[in-house]
Protein backbone atom coordinates (compact mmCIF):
# COMPACT_ATOMS: atom_id res chain seq x y z
CA UNK A 1 0.00 0.00 0.00
CA UNK A 2 1.37 3.41 -0.93
CA UNK A 3 2.23 5.71 1.92
CA UNK A 4 0.11 8.84 2.29
CA UNK A 5 1.58 12.28 1.69
CA UNK A 6 1.19 12.98 5.41
CA UNK A 7 3.12 9.81 6.26
CA UNK A 8 5.91 10.83 3.88
CA UNK A 9 6.04 14.14 5.74
CA UNK A 10 6.65 12.19 8.94
CA UNK A 11 3.20 11.76 10.50
CA UNK A 12 1.80 8.24 10.18
CA UNK A 13 -1.91 8.26 11.05
CA UNK A 14 -2.09 4.48 10.68
CA UNK A 15 0.56 4.02 13.37
CA UNK A 16 -1.38 6.43 15.53
CA UNK A 17 -4.48 4.30 15.13
CA UNK A 18 -2.47 1.20 16.04
CA UNK A 19 -1.39 2.89 19.26
CA UNK A 20 -4.96 3.91 20.09
CA UNK A 21 -6.20 0.35 19.52
CA UNK A 22 -3.57 -1.01 21.89
CA UNK A 23 -4.59 1.53 24.52
CA UNK A 24 -8.32 0.79 24.06
CA UNK A 25 -7.67 -2.83 24.90
CA UNK A 26 -5.77 -1.92 28.05
CA UNK A 27 -8.16 0.67 29.49
CA UNK A 28 -11.01 -1.86 29.58
CA UNK A 29 -9.37 -2.98 32.85
CA UNK A 30 -10.59 0.28 34.36
CA UNK A 31 -14.12 0.06 33.07
CA UNK A 32 -13.69 2.94 30.61
CA UNK A 33 -15.96 2.15 27.69
CA UNK A 34 -14.49 4.39 25.04
CA UNK A 35 -11.40 6.43 24.34
CA UNK A 36 -10.44 8.33 21.22
CA UNK A 37 -13.41 10.69 21.50
CA UNK A 38 -13.12 14.46 21.77
CA UNK A 39 -13.54 14.48 25.54
CA UNK A 40 -13.89 12.21 28.55
CA UNK A 41 -16.83 12.20 30.94
CA UNK A 42 -16.70 11.52 34.66
CA UNK A 43 -19.85 11.50 36.83
CA UNK A 44 -19.34 12.92 40.32
CA UNK A 45 -20.79 10.52 42.87
CA UNK A 46 -18.99 11.69 45.99
CA UNK A 47 -21.30 12.59 48.86
CA UNK A 48 -19.73 15.61 50.52
CA UNK A 49 -21.12 18.72 52.14
CA UNK A 50 -18.78 21.06 50.20
CA UNK A 51 -16.85 19.08 47.57
CA UNK A 52 -13.73 20.78 46.23
CA UNK A 53 -11.91 19.59 43.11
CA UNK A 54 -8.11 19.52 43.39
CA UNK A 55 -5.99 19.33 40.25
CA UNK A 56 -2.34 19.15 39.27
CA UNK A 57 -0.18 18.71 36.17
CA UNK A 58 3.37 17.42 35.99
CA UNK A 59 5.99 15.51 34.04
CA UNK A 60 8.90 13.23 34.96
CA UNK A 61 11.70 15.53 33.80
CA UNK A 62 14.96 14.18 32.47
CA UNK A 63 14.34 10.76 33.98
CA UNK A 64 13.04 10.14 30.47
CA UNK A 65 16.64 10.17 29.26
CA UNK A 66 17.33 7.06 31.37
CA UNK A 67 14.34 5.34 29.77
CA UNK A 68 15.66 6.23 26.30
CA UNK A 69 19.10 4.86 27.14
CA UNK A 70 17.70 1.69 28.73
CA UNK A 71 15.00 1.06 26.14
CA UNK A 72 12.62 0.51 29.05
CA UNK A 73 9.41 2.52 28.86
CA UNK A 74 6.87 0.67 31.02
CA UNK A 75 7.76 2.40 34.30
CA UNK A 76 7.66 6.05 33.21
CA UNK A 77 3.86 6.15 33.10
CA UNK A 78 3.60 4.83 36.65
CA UNK A 79 6.12 7.46 37.78
CA UNK A 80 3.90 10.11 36.28
CA UNK A 81 0.67 8.86 37.87
CA UNK A 82 2.17 8.42 41.33
CA UNK A 83 3.85 11.82 41.26
CA UNK A 84 0.53 13.48 40.42
CA UNK A 85 -1.31 11.45 43.09
CA UNK A 86 1.15 12.62 45.74
CA UNK A 87 0.86 16.25 44.64
CA UNK A 88 -2.87 16.36 45.38
CA UNK A 89 -2.63 13.99 48.33
CA UNK A 90 -0.82 16.66 50.37
CA UNK A 91 -4.19 18.47 50.57
CA UNK A 92 -6.03 15.32 51.59
CA UNK A 93 -7.57 14.84 48.15
CA UNK A 94 -8.74 11.51 46.75
CA UNK A 95 -7.81 11.03 43.06
CA UNK A 96 -10.74 10.71 40.64
CA UNK A 97 -9.27 10.57 37.15
CA UNK A 98 -6.11 11.09 35.12
CA UNK A 99 -5.31 12.41 31.64
CA UNK A 100 -2.04 12.11 29.76
CA UNK A 101 -0.15 13.81 26.96
CA UNK A 102 2.53 11.98 24.97
CA UNK A 103 4.51 13.80 22.29
CA UNK A 104 7.07 12.16 20.03
CA UNK A 105 8.91 12.73 16.79
CA UNK A 106 8.25 9.30 15.32
CA UNK A 107 5.35 7.42 16.84
CA UNK A 108 6.09 3.81 17.77
CA UNK A 109 2.89 2.01 18.88
CA UNK A 110 4.76 -0.45 21.11
CA UNK A 111 6.57 2.34 22.95
CA UNK A 112 3.35 4.28 23.46
CA UNK A 113 1.56 1.18 24.75
CA UNK A 114 4.44 0.52 27.17
CA UNK A 115 4.14 4.07 28.54
CA UNK A 116 0.37 3.81 28.88
CA UNK A 117 0.60 0.36 30.50
CA UNK A 118 2.64 1.98 33.26
CA UNK A 119 -0.04 4.66 33.66
CA UNK A 120 -2.70 1.98 33.89
CA UNK A 121 -0.73 0.14 36.56
CA UNK A 122 -0.57 3.36 38.56
CA UNK A 123 -4.28 4.08 38.12
CA UNK A 124 -5.28 0.55 39.11
CA UNK A 125 -3.05 0.53 42.19
CA UNK A 126 -4.40 3.93 43.28
CA UNK A 127 -7.99 2.96 42.40
CA UNK A 128 -8.95 5.66 39.91
CA UNK A 129 -9.50 6.10 36.18
CA UNK A 130 -7.33 6.89 33.17
CA UNK A 131 -9.98 8.95 31.44
CA UNK A 132 -8.23 9.96 28.24
CA UNK A 133 -5.27 11.72 26.72
CA UNK A 134 -3.47 12.91 23.63
CA UNK A 135 -0.67 11.36 21.58
CA UNK A 136 1.02 13.87 19.28
CA UNK A 137 3.44 12.92 16.50
CA UNK A 138 5.67 15.88 15.66
CA UNK A 139 8.50 14.93 13.26
CA UNK A 140 11.53 17.19 13.43
CA UNK A 141 10.62 18.41 16.91
CA UNK A 142 12.01 15.50 18.94
CA UNK A 143 15.08 13.37 18.38
CA UNK A 144 14.60 9.88 16.99
CA UNK A 145 12.98 7.49 19.50
CA UNK A 146 12.54 10.26 22.07
CA UNK A 147 9.31 11.58 23.56
CA UNK A 148 7.89 13.71 26.35
CA UNK A 149 5.01 12.89 28.68
CA UNK A 150 2.81 14.96 30.95
CA UNK A 151 0.04 13.99 33.32
CA UNK A 152 -3.06 15.78 34.55
CA UNK A 153 -4.94 14.64 37.63
CA UNK A 154 -8.20 15.68 39.26
CA UNK A 155 -9.14 14.69 42.79
CA UNK A 156 -11.71 15.68 45.37
CA UNK A 157 -11.83 16.63 49.03
CA UNK A 158 -14.50 18.03 51.33
CA UNK A 159 -13.92 21.71 52.13
CA UNK A 160 -13.65 21.14 55.87
CA UNK A 161 -11.20 18.24 55.41
CA UNK A 162 -8.60 20.10 53.33
CA UNK A 163 -5.12 19.64 54.81
CA UNK A 164 -3.33 22.94 54.19
CA UNK A 165 -0.86 23.33 57.08
CA UNK A 166 -2.43 26.49 58.45
CA UNK A 167 -2.82 24.89 61.88
CA UNK A 168 0.79 23.72 62.14
CA UNK A 169 2.25 25.08 65.37
CA UNK A 170 5.45 25.14 67.37
CA UNK A 171 6.20 21.76 68.91
CA UNK A 172 4.49 19.72 66.20
CA UNK A 173 6.42 16.62 65.14
CA UNK A 174 7.68 15.72 61.67
CA UNK A 175 7.30 12.18 60.34
CA UNK A 176 9.04 11.09 57.15
CA UNK A 177 7.94 8.32 54.80
CA UNK A 178 10.73 6.72 52.74
CA UNK A 179 11.21 7.11 49.00
CA UNK A 180 12.10 4.34 46.57
CA UNK A 181 15.00 6.30 45.09
CA UNK A 182 15.28 9.55 43.17
CA UNK A 183 11.55 9.42 42.30
CA UNK A 184 11.27 12.02 39.51
CA UNK A 185 13.70 14.75 40.57
CA UNK A 186 17.41 15.44 40.53
CA UNK A 187 18.04 13.61 37.28
CA UNK A 188 19.91 16.38 35.52
CA UNK A 189 22.56 16.31 38.25
CA UNK A 190 22.47 12.51 38.49
CA UNK A 191 22.96 12.12 34.74
CA UNK A 192 25.82 14.62 34.77
CA UNK A 193 27.60 12.66 37.52
CA UNK A 194 26.94 9.18 36.13
CA UNK A 195 27.23 9.62 32.39
CA UNK A 196 29.22 12.82 31.81
CA UNK A 197 31.67 12.75 34.70
CA UNK A 198 32.08 9.02 35.38
CA UNK A 199 31.41 7.88 31.78
CA UNK A 200 29.24 4.97 32.95
CA UNK A 201 26.51 3.21 30.99
CA UNK A 202 23.05 2.18 32.19
CA UNK A 203 24.37 -1.37 32.55
CA UNK A 204 27.32 -0.39 34.76
CA UNK A 205 27.57 -2.00 38.19
CA UNK A 206 29.32 0.09 40.85
CA UNK A 207 30.48 -0.59 44.39
CA UNK A 208 27.88 0.14 47.04
CA UNK A 209 24.88 0.10 44.67
CA UNK A 210 23.07 -3.28 44.49
CA UNK A 211 21.67 -3.01 40.94
CA UNK A 212 22.95 -1.76 37.58
CA UNK A 213 22.95 2.03 37.63
CA UNK A 214 20.19 2.35 35.03
CA UNK A 215 17.91 0.06 37.04
CA UNK A 216 18.53 2.10 40.18
CA UNK A 217 17.74 5.35 38.40
CA UNK A 218 14.52 3.95 36.92
CA UNK A 219 13.04 2.81 40.24
CA UNK A 220 9.42 3.91 40.28
CA UNK A 221 8.26 7.02 42.14
CA UNK A 222 6.03 5.57 44.86
CA UNK A 223 2.51 6.59 45.80
CA UNK A 224 1.77 7.47 49.43
CA UNK A 225 -2.00 7.30 48.97
CA UNK A 226 -2.70 4.26 51.14
CA UNK A 227 -0.89 5.21 54.36
CA UNK A 228 -1.59 8.93 54.14
CA UNK A 229 -5.30 8.51 53.35
CA UNK A 230 -5.75 6.47 56.53
CA UNK A 231 -4.16 9.22 58.63
CA UNK A 232 -6.15 11.95 56.89
CA UNK A 233 -9.43 10.11 57.49
CA UNK A 234 -8.60 9.99 61.20
CA UNK A 235 -7.70 13.69 61.23
CA UNK A 236 -4.16 12.93 62.40
CA UNK A 237 -2.24 15.09 59.91
CA UNK A 238 -1.92 18.89 60.06
CA UNK A 239 0.14 19.39 56.92
CA UNK A 240 2.21 17.54 54.31
CA UNK A 241 5.06 18.20 51.92
CA UNK A 242 5.79 16.08 48.85
CA UNK A 243 9.58 16.12 48.50
CA UNK A 244 9.98 16.71 44.77
CA UNK A 245 11.93 19.35 42.81
CA UNK A 246 13.64 21.62 45.32
CA UNK A 247 14.04 18.85 47.89
CA UNK A 248 13.57 19.56 51.59
CA UNK A 249 14.71 23.17 51.42
CA UNK A 250 12.12 24.31 48.88
CA UNK A 251 9.11 22.06 49.56
CA UNK A 252 8.79 22.10 53.34
CA UNK A 253 8.47 25.92 53.59
CA UNK A 254 5.51 25.78 51.18
CA UNK A 255 3.33 24.27 53.91
CA UNK A 256 4.69 26.13 56.96
CA UNK A 257 3.13 29.27 58.43
CA UNK A 258 5.50 32.22 57.88
CA UNK A 259 6.61 32.46 61.53
CA UNK A 260 7.70 28.82 61.83
CA UNK A 261 10.65 26.71 60.78
CA UNK A 262 11.72 23.08 61.17
CA UNK A 263 14.69 21.30 62.67
CA UNK A 264 15.36 17.95 61.07
CA UNK A 265 17.81 15.27 62.14
CA UNK A 266 18.88 12.79 59.52
CA UNK A 267 17.86 9.62 61.39
CA UNK A 268 16.81 7.58 58.37
CA UNK A 269 19.16 5.39 56.28
CA UNK A 270 20.10 7.18 53.08
CA UNK A 271 19.65 4.83 50.09
CA UNK A 272 22.86 3.65 48.43
CA UNK A 273 22.20 5.51 45.18
CA UNK A 274 22.26 8.88 46.96
CA UNK A 275 25.48 8.07 48.82
CA UNK A 276 27.07 7.09 45.51
CA UNK A 277 25.92 10.22 43.67
CA UNK A 278 26.86 12.61 46.47
CA UNK A 279 30.28 11.06 46.99
CA UNK A 280 31.25 10.75 43.33
CA UNK A 281 29.73 14.10 42.44
CA UNK A 282 31.18 15.84 45.51
CA UNK A 283 27.73 17.32 46.18
CA UNK A 284 27.74 19.71 49.18
CA UNK A 285 25.36 18.77 52.01
CA UNK A 286 23.12 21.78 51.56
CA UNK A 287 22.75 21.10 47.84
CA UNK A 288 21.96 17.43 48.47
CA UNK A 289 18.84 18.38 50.39
CA UNK A 290 17.84 20.92 47.77
CA UNK A 291 18.23 18.66 44.73
CA UNK A 292 17.48 15.15 45.98
CA UNK A 293 14.89 13.67 48.36
CA UNK A 294 17.76 11.79 50.08
CA UNK A 295 15.45 8.87 50.91
CA UNK A 296 12.34 10.69 52.18
CA UNK A 297 9.51 11.28 49.70
CA UNK A 298 6.70 12.55 51.94
CA UNK A 299 6.85 14.63 55.12
CA UNK A 300 3.94 14.71 57.58
CA UNK A 301 3.32 17.29 60.31
CA UNK A 302 1.47 15.92 63.32
CA UNK A 303 0.47 17.06 66.81
CA UNK A 304 2.84 15.51 69.35
CA UNK A 305 -0.20 14.22 71.28
CA UNK A 306 -1.18 12.14 68.23
CA UNK A 307 2.19 10.42 67.81
CA UNK A 308 1.10 7.11 69.33
CA UNK A 309 -2.02 7.01 67.12
CA UNK A 310 0.01 7.79 63.99
CA UNK A 311 2.55 5.11 64.86
CA UNK A 312 -0.23 2.58 65.50
CA UNK A 313 -1.88 3.21 62.12
CA UNK A 314 1.38 3.13 60.17
CA UNK A 315 2.49 -0.04 61.97
CA UNK A 316 -0.79 -1.75 61.06
CA UNK A 317 -0.11 -0.90 57.41
CA UNK A 318 3.49 -2.16 57.70
CA UNK A 319 4.59 1.31 56.62
CA UNK A 320 8.16 2.31 57.46
CA UNK A 321 8.40 5.79 58.96
CA UNK A 322 10.88 8.02 60.76
CA UNK A 323 10.36 10.59 63.49
CA UNK A 324 12.75 13.11 62.00
CA UNK A 325 12.20 16.52 63.51
CA UNK A 326 10.11 19.21 65.09
CA UNK A 327 8.51 22.57 64.28
CA UNK A 328 10.22 25.55 65.93
CA UNK A 329 10.05 29.32 65.90
CA UNK A 330 11.61 30.86 62.82
CA UNK A 331 14.74 32.88 63.50
CA UNK A 332 16.17 34.67 60.50
CA UNK A 333 15.46 33.69 56.93
CA UNK A 334 16.14 29.95 57.18
CA UNK A 335 13.04 27.75 57.38
CA UNK A 336 14.71 24.33 57.22
CA UNK A 337 17.71 23.28 59.32
CA UNK A 338 19.01 19.76 58.78
CA UNK A 339 21.53 18.01 61.02
CA UNK A 340 23.43 15.38 59.03
CA UNK A 341 26.61 14.19 60.71
CA UNK A 342 27.53 11.53 58.11
N, C-alpha and C positions, 0 to 999 in steps of 0.2 A: 504494500500500500504506500502510495506517495505521501511524503511528509507535507503537512500544511505549511503555508507561508509563515504563520505564527511560530510553528515549531522550528523552522529554519532560522527564525530570528532569535530563538533560544527559549521560547515558552512552549512547553509541550502540554496541551490541555488534556490529552489522553493519559499522560502520566499523572496529572493532577486528579483525574477521575479514578485512577487506580488507587491512589493514596486515600481518597475519600471512601472508596468501597472497603478498603482494609479497616479504616477507622469505624465505619458503620457497623461492621461485624463486631468490633471490640466493645463499642459503647452499649450494645444490647445488655452487657453485664450489669449496667447501671439502670436499666429500665427506661432509657431514653429511646423513644420510638423512631424519631427521625433527626438526622442532621443534614447539613447541606442546604438548608432553607435560608431565607434572608435574616431570620432572627430566631432566638430561642425563647421559649415560654416557661415560666416557673410559677406555679400557684403558691401563694403564701398561706400556709396552714397553721402557723405558729399562734398559739393562744397567749397573748401578752397584753398587759394593760396599756403600755406605750411602746410598741415595737420600734426599734431603731435599726436601720440597715447600716452595716459597716462594710466598707470596701477598701481594697488595696490593689496595687499593680506593681509587679516587679519582674526582674529577670534573674539569671544566674551568673552574670558577668563573664569574666574570662575563664571561668571553669570550663566553658565550652571548648576552649583550646585543648584541654586535656582529653576531652571526648574525641575531638578531631584526631589527635595524635594516637589515641588508643583504638579508634575505630569502634568504640563502645558508646551507644547512644540511648540505651534503655534505662539509664538511671537519671538522666538530666531532667526528664519530665517530672519525676517524683521529687527531685530537688526543688523544682519550681513550685509544685503544689504545696509541699510542706513549708517552704519559706513563706508563702502567702498565708497559709493557715496560721502560722505563728504570729504573723504581723497583725492579724485581726484578733487573735486569741488574747493578746495583751490587754484588750479592752473587755474581755469576757465574752466575746462574740462566738456564736456557733456558726460554722460555715454552711452555706446553703448550696451555692453552685460556683462553678469555675469556668472561665473562658480562656482560650489560648490563642497566641499569634505566633506562627512559624514563618520565617522568611529565609529564602535560600536562593542561590544563583542558579543552580541546576537541580531541579526537584527529583529526588530519588524516593520512590514510594516505600521501599523497605526501611530507609532511614527515618522517614516521617512516621511510619507505623511504630518503629522502635521508640521514638520520642513520645508518641501519644500513649503507647503501652505503659510507659513509666508514669505518665499523668493519670492514667486509669488506675494503676496500682495505688497511687497516692489518694485518689478520690475514694476508692473502695475502702482503704484502710482508715480514712477519716470520715467515712460514711456520709458523703455528699456527692453531687452530680457534676459531671463534665457536660456542660450544657451546649457548648458549641465553640467555634473558633474560626480562624482564618489561616490558610496556607498560601503564601505569596511567593511566586517564582519570579525573580528579578535578575535575569542574566546581565553580567557585567557589573553588578553592584556588590556581589560577594565573591570571594575566591572559590575556586572549584572545591566541592564537597564541604563547604562551610555554610553555616546557617546561624540565625539568631532566634531566640525564643523569648516570649514574654507571657506572663500569666496575669489574669484578672479574677479576683475573688470577691464574692458578696456573702456576708454573713449577717446575723441578726442577734440583737440583745435587747432585753427590756430596759427602758430608760433608767429605772431605779436600781438596775444591777450592773450598770457600766462601771468597769474598774478603770479609774483614770489617775490614781495616785494622789488626788487632792487631799486625802485624809492621812497620808503618810506623815509620821511625826517622829520627833527625836526619841531614840530608844528602840524604835522598831528594828526587827532583825531581818537579815538578808539571807535567803536560801538560794543556792545555785543548783541548777539541773544540768547534768553533763551533756556535752556535745558528742557527736560521732566523728569529729574531725574538723576540717576547715569550714564545713557547711557550704556556704556560697560566697564567702568573702575572704579577701587577702590573697587572691590568686595571682594578681599581677606581680606582687612581691615574691610569692612562692615560685612562680614560673621563672622569674629573673634569677633567683638563687639556684634552682634545680637545673634549669636548661641553659641559661646564659652563662652563669658563673661556674657551675660545676660540670657542665657539658654532659649531663646524664640523659638517659632516654626513659620513656615510660616503663620500660621493662627492667630498669636498673634496680638491683637490690643493694641496700646500704646498711651499714652497721647500726644497730639500735632501732631500726624500723622493721616490723615483722613481715610486711608484704612489699611486693614491687612498688616503686614510688608512684607509678600511675594509678595503681589500685588504691593506694592510700589517699591520693588526691581526689579520687572519684567517689569516696565514701559518701553515702547519701545524707543530705541535710535531714535531720530527724524532725518529726512532728511532736509537739508537747501537748497535743490536744487532750489525750486521755488523762494524764495526771493532773493537769492544770484545771480542766473542766470540773473534776471532782472537788477540788479546793474552792473554785469559784462558786459552785452550787451551794457549798456549805458556808459561804461568806467568810472565808479564811484568808483571803488575799486582798491587800490594800493597793497594790500596784505591781506592775511587771515591766521588764525590759527585755526585748528580744535582742541578743547580742549579735548584731549583723555588721554591716559596714560602719566603721568608726569604733568598733570594739566596745570595751567597757567605758572608755573615757568620753565617748560621744553619745552612747545610747542610754546609759543610766541617768544622766542629767535631764533627759527628755521627760522623765516621769516624776522627778523630784520637785517639790515646792522650792521656790527661789531661795529661801533662807536656810535650806538644809543641804547637807553633803553626806557622803558615805565613807566609812573606813572599811577596807576589805583586806583580809589576810588570805594569802594563797595557801589554803589548806587542802585543796584537791590535787590529785595526781595529774600533772600535765601530760597529755598524750605524746607518745614518742615522736610523732611527725612534727609537732611544734618545737620540741627540744632540738630536733635535727635542723629544722629551718632556722631557728634563732641562733644556734651555734655556728652553723656553716655560713649563714648570712650576716653574722655579727650584728644582729638586730638589738638595739638598745632596749632596756626593760620598758621604758615608757612607751616606745613605739610598738612593742609587742602587744601591749594591751589596748592600743589604738587601732591596730591593723587586724589582729587575729582575735578569735574568741578564747584562745588558750585553754580550751577544754570545757568551757561553760557556755551553753547556748541560750539559757533562759534564767533570768534573775527574778526572784519573787520577794516582795516586801510584805512582812507579816507582823502583827502585834505580838510582842514577846509572850503575852499571856495565852496565845494560841499555838505556841510552839509544839506542845505535846500532841495537840489535835492534828496539826500538819504532819508531824512525824508519823503518827498512827496511820493516817490516810495514805501517805506515800509508802510506808512499809507494807501495807496491805496490797498495794499495787506493784510491789517489788521494784519500786522506783529508787534509784540511787540519787542521793541528794547531799549537799554540803552546807552546813551552817558557816557562812563565809564572811559575815560582817555585821555592821550596825549603822543605823542612821544617826548622824551627829549634827550639831550646829555648824553652819558654814562660816568659815573664817577665811577671808580673802576671796580670790577668784576660783580656787580649785574646788571642784565638786566631788572628785573621786580620788581617794588616796589608797594606793595598793601596796601592801607590805609583801614583798617576795624576796626571801633570803637566799633562794637557790642561785 
